[in-house]
Amino acid sequence: MSFEIVRYDVRHQDAVVDLWEKCGLIIPQNDPVEDIQKKLDFQPDLFFVALLDERVIGSVMAGYDGHRGWLNYLAVLPPFQKRGYGRRLVKKAIVELKRIGCLKLNLQVRRSNASAVEFYRHLGFEEEDRISFGMRFRRRIIE
């Protein structure tokens, strides 16, 4: 079997959306096609897909704001999980982030996603004493 991690290309879109659906990453307030387009508009070189025999089996979006890096949409199709593909996607993101000067990596995981929490702990991520805040601009504007 041939495994490789490549930069996202538009020909991967349908497979990536399907991957995210199968991994439970799509929530009602997020449009995956819109999220992909926004990534292509900003730091597209930090969006990767994992291919096994040219089939999309995984993805990761990384970002860098000049201070710290972020991981989003890390996913591996369920039949291919626990085989090291997720680890390799995270490693690829870290290598690319370090290449552009990033010194710290953050990510957010839903507390209810126990398998993801365990996965990241196994990779050496540590839970930090932080409170995560968010604001959806479509719904609320500060006056």
C-alpha positions, 0 to 999 in steps of 0.5 A, a space after each residue: 500500500 502506498 501512503 503519502 501526505 500531500 497538500 490539499 488540492 480541490 480535487 480532494 474536496 468531496 472526499 475530505 467533506 465525506 471524511 469529516 462527516 464520517 469522523 463527526 467533525 461537521 457541526 450544523 454551524 460550520 459549512 465544510 465547503 466554506 471552511 475549505 475555501 477559507 483555508 484556501 484563501 489563507 495559508 493553503 500550504 498548511 492544509 494536508 490530506 493523507 492518501 492511501 493508494 491515492 484514496 483520501 483517508 485523513 486530513 489536517 488543517 494547520 494555521 499560524 498567527 505569528 505567535 502560535 500554531 493551531 490544528 483543526 480538522 484532524 481526521 482519519 477514516 475510522 477503519 484506518 484509525 489506530 494505525 499511525 496515520 493521525 500521528 503522521 498527519 500531526 507530525 507533518 503539520 508540526 514540521 511545516 509549522 516549525 519551518 515557518 517559525 512556530 514555537 507552540 502548537 494549540 488545539 481544541 477538542 470537545 471534552 466529550 470526544 474522549 478518544 481524541 483527548 487520549 490520542 493527543 495526550 498519547 502524542 505528548 500534548 498537555 491539557 492547559 489551564 485555559 478557558 476557551 471562549 468563542 464568538 460567532 460573528 454571524 449571530 452577535 456583534 459587540 456594540 
